Amino acid sequence: MFNKLVIASNNPGKLREIGQILAPLGIEIIPQSVLAVPEAEEPHATFIENALAKARHAARLTGLPALADDSGICVDALGGAPGVISAHFAGEPRSDARNNRKLLEMLGAGDDRRAHYYCVMLLMCHGDDPQPLIAEGEWRGEILHEPRGSGGFGYDPLFLDPALGRTGAELTPEQKNRVSHRGKALSALVGVLKRCE
C-alpha cells in the first residue's frame, strides 16, 4: 500500500480530523498547501462531484494518491440547504460565525430543527484513476437556537446530537470522530485503502 497521501483540503479542522483518524495506519499525510497545490474549483451541485474534482486535481498535480472530503450540513426545513455551499453559506470571506448566524436567522423560531451532516470521502490512487474509492457518512441531529461549546468547527456549536445530549462543539475530538459524518466515512474508506497498490 502507498505510504504518502495528499489531502485535497486547506480546511484546518478537516485536516486535523482526517490526520487523527488515519494516524494509526502509518501513512504520511500531506496537506495540499505544503505541495503548493491551489484549491480546486467546486462548481458542482453534489458533494460527490465536488469531492471527485478536488481529489483528481490534487492527484494530477502531485503524482500522489489524493484524498478529498466534501461535506456540509443539510437542514430539513431549508430543503437541504446549505448543503454543498455550507463553508461559504454567508459569502466570502468564509466565516463560521457568519454562517452560523445566517443559519439561525433563516430558521427563526421554527419548530422543525432536524438536520444532518453529510460527508463524501473520495480517494484517487492516481490522477487518472477510473475507479476512485468512495465512502459516505451521515450524522443526524438538530439545530439549536443558540451555540453551545467551544470545540469543533463549522456548525458544530449549533448541531446537537440528541443521543449524546451534546453539540459537536462539546465533544472531545475522539468522541466526535467516533460519531461524526467524517469519522464514519473515513472508517469505511480505511477498509478498502489496500486497493491502491
C-alpha positions as CSV (number, residue, x, y, z in Angstrom):
1,M,0.0,0.0,0.0
2,F,1.1,3.6,-0.5
3,N,2.9,5.4,2.3
4,K,2.1,9.0,1.3
5,L,-1.3,10.6,0.8
6,V,-2.1,14.2,-0.2
7,I,-5.2,15.7,1.4
8,A,-7.1,17.9,-1.1
9,S,-8.2,20.4,1.5
10,N,-6.9,23.6,3.1
11,N,-9.5,23.5,5.9
12,P,-7.6,23.2,9.2
13,G,-10.4,21.5,11.0
14,K,-10.8,18.8,8.3
15,L,-7.1,18.3,8.1
16,R,-6.9,17.8,11.9
17,E,-9.7,15.3,12.0
18,I,-8.5,13.3,9.0
19,G,-5.0,13.2,10.4
20,Q,-6.2,11.9,13.8
21,I,-8.3,9.1,12.2
22,L,-5.6,8.0,9.7
23,A,-2.7,8.3,12.2
24,P,-2.7,4.5,13.2
25,L,-2.2,3.5,9.5
26,G,1.3,4.9,9.4
27,I,0.7,6.9,6.2
28,E,2.4,10.2,5.8
29,I,-0.5,12.8,5.5
30,I,0.5,15.8,3.4
31,P,-1.9,18.8,3.1
32,Q,-2.1,20.0,-0.5
33,S,-0.9,23.5,0.6
34,V,2.5,22.0,1.5
35,L,2.9,20.9,-2.1
36,A,1.7,24.3,-3.5
37,V,-1.5,22.8,-4.9
38,P,-4.1,25.6,-5.3
39,E,-7.7,24.9,-4.3
40,A,-9.7,23.2,-7.0
41,E,-12.9,24.7,-8.3
42,E,-16.0,23.3,-6.7
43,P,-18.8,24.3,-9.1
44,H,-21.0,21.2,-8.7
45,A,-24.3,20.8,-7.1
46,T,-23.5,17.5,-5.4
47,F,-21.0,16.5,-2.8
48,I,-19.6,13.6,-4.8
49,E,-18.9,15.7,-7.9
50,N,-17.0,18.2,-5.8
51,A,-15.0,15.6,-4.0
52,L,-14.0,14.0,-7.3
53,A,-12.9,17.3,-8.7
54,K,-10.8,18.1,-5.7
55,A,-9.2,14.6,-5.5
56,R,-8.4,14.4,-9.2
57,H,-6.9,17.9,-9.2
58,A,-4.6,17.1,-6.2
59,A,-3.6,13.7,-7.6
60,R,-2.7,15.0,-11.0
61,L,-0.6,17.9,-9.7
62,T,1.3,15.9,-7.1
63,G,1.5,12.4,-8.6
64,L,0.4,11.0,-5.2
65,P,-2.8,9.3,-4.1
66,A,-5.2,12.0,-3.1
67,L,-8.0,12.0,-0.6
68,A,-10.8,14.6,-0.8
69,D,-13.6,15.3,1.6
70,D,-16.7,17.2,0.5
71,S,-19.1,17.7,3.3
72,G,-21.7,20.0,4.7
73,I,-24.8,20.4,6.8
74,C,-28.3,19.8,5.3
75,V,-31.2,21.3,7.2
76,D,-34.7,19.7,6.6
77,A,-36.7,22.9,7.0
78,L,-34.4,24.6,4.4
79,G,-34.8,21.9,1.8
80,G,-31.3,20.5,2.4
81,A,-29.5,23.9,2.4
82,P,-26.9,25.0,3.0
83,G,-25.6,21.6,1.6
84,V,-22.6,21.9,-0.7
85,I,-22.2,25.6,0.0
86,S,-22.0,25.1,3.8
87,A,-18.5,26.6,4.0
88,H,-19.4,29.8,2.3
89,F,-23.1,30.0,3.1
90,A,-22.8,33.6,4.3
91,G,-20.5,34.6,1.4
92,E,-16.8,35.4,1.2
93,P,-14.5,35.5,3.0
94,R,-15.6,32.3,4.7
95,S,-16.6,32.6,8.3
96,D,-18.0,30.0,10.6
97,A,-19.5,32.7,12.8
98,R,-21.3,34.4,9.9
99,N,-22.5,31.1,8.5
100,N,-24.0,30.1,11.9
101,R,-25.7,33.5,12.3
102,K,-27.2,33.2,8.8
103,L,-28.5,29.7,9.6
104,L,-30.2,30.8,12.8
105,E,-31.7,33.8,11.0
106,M,-33.2,31.6,8.3
107,L,-34.6,29.1,10.8
108,G,-36.0,31.8,13.0
109,A,-38.2,30.4,15.7
110,G,-39.3,27.5,13.5
111,D,-40.1,24.1,15.2
112,D,-38.5,21.9,12.6
113,R,-34.8,21.9,13.6
114,R,-33.9,18.5,12.1
115,A,-30.6,18.4,10.3
116,H,-27.7,16.1,9.3
117,Y,-24.1,16.5,8.4
118,Y,-23.2,14.6,5.3
119,C,-19.7,13.6,4.1
120,V,-18.3,12.0,0.9
121,M,-14.7,10.8,1.2
122,L,-13.1,10.0,-2.1
123,L,-9.6,8.6,-2.8
124,M,-8.0,8.6,-6.2
125,C,-4.9,6.2,-6.3
126,H,-3.6,8.4,-9.2
127,G,-4.7,11.3,-11.3
128,D,-6.4,9.2,-14.0
129,D,-7.8,6.6,-11.6
130,P,-11.0,5.3,-13.3
131,Q,-12.2,3.6,-10.0
132,P,-12.0,6.1,-7.2
133,L,-12.7,4.7,-3.8
134,I,-15.9,6.4,-2.4
135,A,-17.3,6.3,1.1
136,E,-20.0,8.3,2.8
137,G,-21.2,9.1,6.3
138,E,-24.1,10.9,7.9
139,W,-24.5,12.4,11.4
140,R,-28.1,13.1,12.3
141,G,-29.2,15.7,14.8
142,E,-30.9,19.1,15.2
143,I,-30.1,22.8,15.2
144,L,-30.2,24.6,18.5
145,H,-31.5,28.2,18.9
146,E,-28.1,29.3,20.2
147,P,-24.5,27.9,20.1
148,R,-23.0,25.7,22.8
149,G,-19.4,24.6,23.3
150,S,-16.0,25.8,22.2
151,G,-14.6,22.8,20.2
152,G,-15.1,21.6,16.7
153,F,-15.6,23.9,13.8
154,G,-18.2,24.9,11.2
155,Y,-21.8,24.4,12.5
156,D,-20.7,22.2,15.5
157,P,-21.8,24.7,18.2
158,L,-25.3,24.7,16.8
159,F,-25.5,20.9,15.9
160,L,-27.0,18.8,18.8
161,D,-26.6,15.0,18.8
162,P,-29.8,14.1,20.6
163,A,-28.5,10.6,21.7
164,L,-25.4,12.2,23.4
165,G,-27.2,15.4,24.5
166,R,-24.2,17.4,23.4
167,T,-23.3,19.6,20.4
168,G,-20.4,18.8,18.1
169,A,-18.5,21.6,19.8
170,E,-19.0,20.0,23.2
171,L,-17.5,16.6,22.2
172,T,-13.8,15.8,22.6
173,P,-12.0,15.1,19.2
174,E,-12.1,11.4,19.9
175,Q,-15.8,11.4,20.7
176,K,-16.6,13.4,17.6
177,N,-14.5,11.2,15.3
178,R,-16.5,8.1,16.6
179,V,-19.9,9.5,15.7
180,S,-19.4,12.2,13.0
181,H,-20.2,12.0,9.3
182,R,-16.4,12.4,8.6
183,G,-15.4,9.7,11.0
184,K,-17.9,7.3,9.6
185,A,-16.9,7.9,6.0
186,L,-13.2,7.6,6.8
187,S,-13.7,4.4,8.8
188,A,-15.5,2.9,5.8
189,L,-12.7,4.1,3.4
190,V,-9.9,2.7,5.6
191,G,-11.2,-0.8,5.0
192,V,-10.6,-0.6,1.2
193,L,-7.4,1.5,1.1
194,K,-5.3,-1.5,0.2
195,R,-6.7,-1.4,-3.3
196,C,-4.2,1.5,-4.0
197,E,-1.1,-0.6,-4.6
